[in-house]
Amino acid sequence: MRELQADALNKRLNELKLELSVEKRKIASTGVSSKVVKTRAIKRDIARINTILNERGASL
């Protein structure tokens, strides 16, 4: 991920946030948290991208 440009990282960040919201809705509607591993991985990827952008000084 570190080799991606800021624009590509921002695009991926938006995709991940959308995917996370979809997963949260699925968990909320079914009441079953069978996708905990997937949501955790998405959150970690979001954190990684935010860290990279902050290190570069790019705006979110």
SEFIZA-3560 file (N, C-alpha, C; in Angstrom, 3 decimals):
REM SEFIZA-3560
<numar><xx>0.813</xx><yy>-1.198</yy><zz>0.000</zz><atom>N</atom></numar>
<numar><xx>0.000</xx><yy>0.000</yy><zz>0.000</zz><atom>CA</atom></numar>
<numar><xx>0.856</xx><yy>1.263</yy><zz>0.000</zz><atom>C</atom></numar>
<numar><xx>2.017</xx><yy>1.160</yy><zz>0.561</zz><atom>N</atom></numar>
<numar><xx>2.861</xx><yy>2.344</yy><zz>0.698</zz><atom>CA</atom></numar>
<numar><xx>3.288</xx><yy>2.927</yy><zz>-0.644</zz><atom>C</atom></numar>
<numar><xx>3.304</xx><yy>2.110</yy><zz>-1.687</zz><atom>N</atom></numar>
<numar><xx>3.736</xx><yy>2.617</yy><zz>-2.982</zz><atom>CA</atom></numar>
<numar><xx>2.620</xx><yy>3.307</yy><zz>-3.764</zz><atom>C</atom></numar>
<numar><xx>1.403</xx><yy>3.243</yy><zz>-3.262</zz><atom>N</atom></numar>
<numar><xx>0.283</xx><yy>3.897</yy><zz>-3.934</zz><atom>CA</atom></numar>
<numar><xx>0.311</xx><yy>5.414</yy><zz>-3.710</zz><atom>C</atom></numar>
<numar><xx>-0.217</xx><yy>6.140</yy><zz>-4.675</zz><atom>N</atom></numar>
<numar><xx>-0.321</xx><yy>7.590</yy><zz>-4.569</zz><atom>CA</atom></numar>
<numar><xx>-1.467</xx><yy>7.952</yy><zz>-3.622</zz><atom>C</atom></numar>
<numar><xx>-1.466</xx><yy>9.203</yy><zz>-3.184</zz><atom>N</atom></numar>
<numar><xx>-2.480</xx><yy>9.666</yy><zz>-2.228</zz><atom>CA</atom></numar>
<numar><xx>-3.890</xx><yy>9.534</yy><zz>-2.799</zz><atom>C</atom></numar>
<numar><xx>-4.049</xx><yy>9.803</yy><zz>-4.097</zz><atom>N</atom></numar>
<numar><xx>-5.376</xx><yy>9.687</yy><zz>-4.709</zz><atom>CA</atom></numar>
<numar><xx>-5.886</xx><yy>8.251</yy><zz>-4.661</zz><atom>C</atom></numar>
<numar><xx>-5.008</xx><yy>7.315</yy><zz>-4.968</zz><atom>N</atom></numar>
<numar><xx>-5.396</xx><yy>5.904</yy><zz>-4.948</zz><atom>CA</atom></numar>
<numar><xx>-5.704</xx><yy>5.454</yy><zz>-3.522</zz><atom>C</atom></numar>
<numar><xx>-4.929</xx><yy>5.953</yy><zz>-2.567</zz><atom>N</atom></numar>
<numar><xx>-5.181</xx><yy>5.605</yy><zz>-1.167</zz><atom>CA</atom></numar>
<numar><xx>-6.519</xx><yy>6.166</yy><zz>-0.696</zz><atom>C</atom></numar>
<numar><xx>-6.818</xx><yy>7.390</yy><zz>-1.070</zz><atom>N</atom></numar>
<numar><xx>-8.106</xx><yy>7.985</yy><zz>-0.688</zz><atom>CA</atom></numar>
<numar><xx>-9.260</xx><yy>7.216</yy><zz>-1.309</zz><atom>C</atom></numar>
<numar><xx>-9.087</xx><yy>6.780</yy><zz>-2.560</zz><atom>N</atom></numar>
<numar><xx>-10.133</xx><yy>6.009</yy><zz>-3.228</zz><atom>CA</atom></numar>
<numar><xx>-10.341</xx><yy>4.686</yy><zz>-2.503</zz><atom>C</atom></numar>
<numar><xx>-9.245</xx><yy>4.006</yy><zz>-2.164</zz><atom>N</atom></numar>
<numar><xx>-9.324</xx><yy>2.724</yy><zz>-1.448</zz><atom>CA</atom></numar>
<numar><xx>-9.927</xx><yy>2.922</yy><zz>-0.056</zz><atom>C</atom></numar>
<numar><xx>-9.592</xx><yy>4.045</yy><zz>0.587</zz><atom>N</atom></numar>
<numar><xx>-10.144</xx><yy>4.354</yy><zz>1.905</zz><atom>CA</atom></numar>
<numar><xx>-11.663</xx><yy>4.493</yy><zz>1.836</zz><atom>C</atom></numar>
<numar><xx>-12.155</xx><yy>5.186</yy><zz>0.837</zz><atom>N</atom></numar>
<numar><xx>-13.600</xx><yy>5.339</yy><zz>0.676</zz><atom>CA</atom></numar>
<numar><xx>-14.279</xx><yy>3.999</yy><zz>0.405</zz><atom>C</atom></numar>
<numar><xx>-13.624</xx><yy>3.154</yy><zz>-0.411</zz><atom>N</atom></numar>
<numar><xx>-14.182</xx><yy>1.828</yy><zz>-0.688</zz><atom>CA</atom></numar>
<numar><xx>-14.267</xx><yy>0.990</yy><zz>0.586</zz><atom>C</atom></numar>
<numar><xx>-13.216</xx><yy>1.050</yy><zz>1.388</zz><atom>N</atom></numar>
<numar><xx>-13.203</xx><yy>0.277</yy><zz>2.627</zz><atom>CA</atom></numar>
<numar><xx>-14.246</xx><yy>0.774</yy><zz>3.620</zz><atom>C</atom></numar>
<numar><xx>-14.422</xx><yy>2.085</yy><zz>3.702</zz><atom>N</atom></numar>
<numar><xx>-15.443</xx><yy>2.624</yy><zz>4.609</zz><atom>CA</atom></numar>
<numar><xx>-16.840</xx><yy>2.178</yy><zz>4.179</zz><atom>C</atom></numar>
<numar><xx>-17.078</xx><yy>2.158</yy><zz>2.875</zz><atom>N</atom></numar>
<numar><xx>-18.365</xx><yy>1.698</yy><zz>2.371</zz><atom>CA</atom></numar>
<numar><xx>-18.557</xx><yy>0.212</yy><zz>2.678</zz><atom>C</atom></numar>
<numar><xx>-17.525</xx><yy>-0.570</yy><zz>2.458</zz><atom>N</atom></numar>
<numar><xx>-17.590</xx><yy>-2.000</yy><zz>2.743</zz><atom>CA</atom></numar>
<numar><xx>-17.825</xx><yy>-2.263</yy><zz>4.225</zz><atom>C</atom></numar>
<numar><xx>-17.187</xx><yy>-1.474</yy><zz>5.082</zz><atom>N</atom></numar>
<numar><xx>-17.377</xx><yy>-1.626</yy><zz>6.521</zz><atom>CA</atom></numar>
<numar><xx>-18.813</xx><yy>-1.312</yy><zz>6.920</zz><atom>C</atom></numar>
<numar><xx>-19.375</xx><yy>-0.272</yy><zz>6.346</zz><atom>N</atom></numar>
<numar><xx>-20.756</xx><yy>0.071</yy><zz>6.689</zz><atom>CA</atom></numar>
<numar><xx>-21.725</xx><yy>-1.025</yy><zz>6.236</zz><atom>C</atom></numar>
<numar><xx>-21.450</xx><yy>-1.637</yy><zz>5.090</zz><atom>N</atom></numar>
<numar><xx>-22.290</xx><yy>-2.744</yy><zz>4.620</zz><atom>CA</atom></numar>
<numar><xx>-22.194</xx><yy>-3.926</yy><zz>5.584</zz><atom>C</atom></numar>
<numar><xx>-20.977</xx><yy>-4.244</yy><zz>6.005</zz><atom>N</atom></numar>
<numar><xx>-20.795</xx><yy>-5.354</yy><zz>6.944</zz><atom>CA</atom></numar>
<numar><xx>-21.477</xx><yy>-5.075</yy><zz>8.277</zz><atom>C</atom></numar>
<numar><xx>-21.390</xx><yy>-3.837</yy><zz>8.748</zz><atom>N</atom></numar>
<numar><xx>-22.043</xx><yy>-3.480</yy><zz>10.014</zz><atom>CA</atom></numar>
<numar><xx>-23.561</xx><yy>-3.627</yy><zz>9.900</zz><atom>C</atom></numar>
<numar><xx>-24.108</xx><yy>-3.232</yy><zz>8.744</zz><atom>N</atom></numar>
<numar><xx>-25.548</xx><yy>-3.376</yy><zz>8.536</zz><atom>CA</atom></numar>
<numar><xx>-25.948</xx><yy>-4.836</yy><zz>8.518</zz><atom>C</atom></numar>
<numar><xx>-25.131</xx><yy>-5.687</yy><zz>7.891</zz><atom>N</atom></numar>
<numar><xx>-25.436</xx><yy>-7.116</yy><zz>7.863</zz><atom>CA</atom></numar>
<numar><xx>-25.456</xx><yy>-7.691</yy><zz>9.277</zz><atom>C</atom></numar>
<numar><xx>-24.464</xx><yy>-7.308</yy><zz>10.080</zz><atom>N</atom></numar>
<numar><xx>-24.397</xx><yy>-7.797</yy><zz>11.449</zz><atom>CA</atom></numar>
<numar><xx>-25.586</xx><yy>-7.290</yy><zz>12.256</zz><atom>C</atom></numar>
<numar><xx>-25.949</xx><yy>-6.018</yy><zz>12.078</zz><atom>N</atom></numar>
<numar><xx>-27.060</xx><yy>-5.439</yy><zz>12.819</zz><atom>CA</atom></numar>
<numar><xx>-28.388</xx><yy>-6.074</yy><zz>12.431</zz><atom>C</atom></numar>
<numar><xx>-28.558</xx><yy>-6.395</yy><zz>11.162</zz><atom>N</atom></numar>
<numar><xx>-29.840</xx><yy>-6.945</yy><zz>10.725</zz><atom>CA</atom></numar>
<numar><xx>-30.008</xx><yy>-8.405</yy><zz>11.123</zz><atom>C</atom></numar>
<numar><xx>-28.927</xx><yy>-9.158</yy><zz>11.114</zz><atom>N</atom></numar>
<numar><xx>-29.037</xx><yy>-10.576</yy><zz>11.457</zz><atom>CA</atom></numar>
<numar><xx>-28.801</xx><yy>-10.837</yy><zz>12.933</zz><atom>C</atom></numar>
<numar><xx>-28.079</xx><yy>-9.946</yy><zz>13.593</zz><atom>N</atom></numar>
<numar><xx>-27.782</xx><yy>-10.142</yy><zz>14.999</zz><atom>CA</atom></numar>
<numar><xx>-26.665</xx><yy>-11.133</yy><zz>15.241</zz><atom>C</atom></numar>
<numar><xx>-26.123</xx><yy>-11.672</yy><zz>14.162</zz><atom>N</atom></numar>
<numar><xx>-25.052</xx><yy>-12.654</yy><zz>14.261</zz><atom>CA</atom></numar>
<numar><xx>-23.763</xx><yy>-12.016</yy><zz>13.761</zz><atom>C</atom></numar>
<numar><xx>-22.734</xx><yy>-12.120</yy><zz>14.544</zz><atom>N</atom></numar>
<numar><xx>-21.470</xx><yy>-11.511</yy><zz>14.164</zz><atom>CA</atom></numar>
<numar><xx>-20.510</xx><yy>-12.552</yy><zz>13.606</zz><atom>C</atom></numar>
<numar><xx>-20.929</xx><yy>-13.215</yy><zz>12.547</zz><atom>N</atom></numar>
<numar><xx>-20.095</xx><yy>-14.248</yy><zz>11.946</zz><atom>CA</atom></numar>
<numar><xx>-18.982</xx><yy>-13.643</yy><zz>11.096</zz><atom>C</atom></numar>
<numar><xx>-19.069</xx><yy>-12.386</yy><zz>10.797</zz><atom>N</atom></numar>
<numar><xx>-18.087</xx><yy>-11.730</yy><zz>9.952</zz><atom>CA</atom></numar>
<numar><xx>-17.143</xx><yy>-10.837</yy><zz>10.753</zz><atom>C</atom></numar>
<numar><xx>-16.900</xx><yy>-11.198</yy><zz>12.004</zz><atom>N</atom></numar>
<numar><xx>-16.048</xx><yy>-10.392</yy><zz>12.872</zz><atom>CA</atom></numar>
<numar><xx>-14.647</xx><yy>-10.287</yy><zz>12.306</zz><atom>C</atom></numar>
<numar><xx>-14.143</xx><yy>-11.376</yy><zz>11.783</zz><atom>N</atom></numar>
<numar><xx>-12.794</xx><yy>-11.381</yy><zz>11.234</zz><atom>CA</atom></numar>
<numar><xx>-12.698</xx><yy>-10.430</yy><zz>10.049</zz><atom>C</atom></numar>
<numar><xx>-13.715</xx><yy>-10.428</yy><zz>9.205</zz><atom>N</atom></numar>
<numar><xx>-13.705</xx><yy>-9.560</yy><zz>8.032</zz><atom>CA</atom></numar>
<numar><xx>-13.791</xx><yy>-8.089</yy><zz>8.442</zz><atom>C</atom></numar>
<numar><xx>-14.666</xx><yy>-7.761</yy><zz>9.385</zz><atom>N</atom></numar>
<numar><xx>-14.779</xx><yy>-6.362</yy><zz>9.816</zz><atom>CA</atom></numar>
<numar><xx>-13.493</xx><yy>-5.899</yy><zz>10.491</zz><atom>C</atom></numar>
<numar><xx>-12.866</xx><yy>-6.782</yy><zz>11.234</zz><atom>N</atom></numar>
<numar><xx>-11.604</xx><yy>-6.439</yy><zz>11.891</zz><atom>CA</atom></numar>
<numar><xx>-10.518</xx><yy>-6.161</yy><zz>10.853</zz><atom>C</atom></numar>
<numar><xx>-10.475</xx><yy>-6.956</yy><zz>9.793</zz><atom>N</atom></numar>
<numar><xx>-9.493</xx><yy>-6.765</yy><zz>8.734</zz><atom>CA</atom></numar>
<numar><xx>-9.736</xx><yy>-5.449</yy><zz>7.995</zz><atom>C</atom></numar>
<numar><xx>-10.994</xx><yy>-5.124</yy><zz>7.777</zz><atom>N</atom></numar>
<numar><xx>-11.336</xx><yy>-3.860</yy><zz>7.106</zz><atom>CA</atom></numar>
<numar><xx>-10.902</xx><yy>-2.681</yy><zz>7.967</zz><atom>C</atom></numar>
<numar><xx>-11.185</xx><yy>-2.758</yy><zz>9.265</zz><atom>N</atom></numar>
<numar><xx>-10.793</xx><yy>-1.672</yy><zz>10.171</zz><atom>CA</atom></numar>
<numar><xx>-9.284</xx><yy>-1.498</yy><zz>10.199</zz><atom>C</atom></numar>
<numar><xx>-8.551</xx><yy>-2.593</yy><zz>10.174</zz><atom>N</atom></numar>
<numar><xx>-7.087</xx><yy>-2.515</yy><zz>10.172</zz><atom>CA</atom></numar>
<numar><xx>-6.572</xx><yy>-1.883</yy><zz>8.886</zz><atom>C</atom></numar>
<numar><xx>-7.182</xx><yy>-2.243</yy><zz>7.754</zz><atom>N</atom></numar>
<numar><xx>-6.772</xx><yy>-1.642</yy><zz>6.482</zz><atom>CA</atom></numar>
<numar><xx>-7.051</xx><yy>-0.141</yy><zz>6.476</zz><atom>C</atom></numar>
<numar><xx>-8.187</xx><yy>0.257</yy><zz>7.037</zz><atom>N</atom></numar>
<numar><xx>-8.516</xx><yy>1.683</yy><zz>7.131</zz><atom>CA</atom></numar>
<numar><xx>-7.470</xx><yy>2.395</yy><zz>7.988</zz><atom>C</atom></numar>
<numar><xx>-7.102</xx><yy>1.784</yy><zz>9.102</zz><atom>N</atom></numar>
<numar><xx>-6.091</xx><yy>2.376</yy><zz>9.984</zz><atom>CA</atom></numar>
<numar><xx>-4.737</xx><yy>2.476</yy><zz>9.279</zz><atom>C</atom></numar>
<numar><xx>-4.380</xx><yy>1.443</yy><zz>8.520</zz><atom>N</atom></numar>
<numar><xx>-3.108</xx><yy>1.474</yy><zz>7.782</zz><atom>CA</atom></numar>
<numar><xx>-3.074</xx><yy>2.622</yy><zz>6.784</zz><atom>C</atom></numar>
<numar><xx>-4.158</xx><yy>2.773</yy><zz>6.039</zz><atom>N</atom></numar>
<numar><xx>-4.213</xx><yy>3.840</yy><zz>5.034</zz><atom>CA</atom></numar>
<numar><xx>-4.157</xx><yy>5.199</yy><zz>5.706</zz><atom>C</atom></numar>
<numar><xx>-4.907</xx><yy>5.369</yy><zz>6.798</zz><atom>N</atom></numar>
<numar><xx>-4.873</xx><yy>6.641</yy><zz>7.525</zz><atom>CA</atom></numar>
<numar><xx>-3.476</xx><yy>6.950</yy><zz>8.033</zz><atom>C</atom></numar>
<numar><xx>-2.776</xx><yy>5.932</yy><zz>8.500</zz><atom>N</atom></numar>
<numar><xx>-1.409</xx><yy>6.122</yy><zz>8.987</zz><atom>CA</atom></numar>
<numar><xx>-0.483</xx><yy>6.558</yy><zz>7.855</zz><atom>C</atom></numar>
<numar><xx>-0.589</xx><yy>5.895</yy><zz>6.723</zz><atom>N</atom></numar>
<numar><xx>0.250</xx><yy>6.249</yy><zz>5.577</zz><atom>CA</atom></numar>
<numar><xx>-0.015</xx><yy>7.681</yy><zz>5.139</zz><atom>C</atom></numar>
<numar><xx>-1.292</xx><yy>8.051</yy><zz>5.057</zz><atom>N</atom></numar>
<numar><xx>-1.635</xx><yy>9.411</yy><zz>4.638</zz><atom>CA</atom></numar>
<numar><xx>-1.140</xx><yy>10.441</yy><zz>5.645</zz><atom>C</atom></numar>
<numar><xx>-1.253</xx><yy>10.139</yy><zz>6.932</zz><atom>N</atom></numar>
<numar><xx>-0.775</xx><yy>11.069</yy><zz>7.953</zz><atom>CA</atom></numar>
<numar><xx>0.740</xx><yy>11.205</yy><zz>7.922</zz><atom>C</atom></numar>
<numar><xx>1.439</xx><yy>10.121</yy><zz>7.656</zz><atom>N</atom></numar>
<numar><xx>2.894</xx><yy>10.175</yy><zz>7.561</zz><atom>CA</atom></numar>
<numar><xx>3.335</xx><yy>11.034</yy><zz>6.392</zz><atom>C</atom></numar>
<numar><xx>2.589</xx><yy>10.971</yy><zz>5.318</zz><atom>N</atom></numar>
<numar><xx>2.917</xx><yy>11.766</yy><zz>4.133</zz><atom>CA</atom></numar>
<numar><xx>2.466</xx><yy>13.229</yy><zz>4.270</zz><atom>C</atom></numar>
<numar><xx>1.580</xx><yy>13.477</yy><zz>5.205</zz><atom>N</atom></numar>
<numar><xx>1.065</xx><yy>14.830</yy><zz>5.388</zz><atom>CA</atom></numar>
<numar><xx>-0.058</xx><yy>15.179</yy><zz>4.431</zz><atom>C</atom></numar>
<numar><xx>-0.636</xx><yy>14.164</yy><zz>3.812</zz><atom>N</atom></numar>
<numar><xx>-1.737</xx><yy>14.390</yy><zz>2.885</zz><atom>CA</atom></numar>
<numar><xx>-3.030</xx><yy>14.589</yy><zz>3.657</zz><atom>C</atom></numar>
<numar><xx>-3.904</xx><yy>15.358</yy><zz>3.082</zz><atom>N</atom></numar>
<numar><xx>-5.191</xx><yy>15.586</yy><zz>3.737</zz><atom>CA</atom></numar>
<numar><xx>-6.102</xx><yy>14.394</yy><zz>3.502</zz><atom>C</atom></numar>
<numar><xx>-6.933</xx><yy>14.106</yy><zz>4.508</zz><atom>N</atom></numar>
<numar><xx>-7.888</xx><yy>12.999</yy><zz>4.391</zz><atom>CA</atom></numar>
<numar><xx>-9.072</xx><yy>13.514</yy><zz>3.675</zz><atom>C</atom></numar>
//
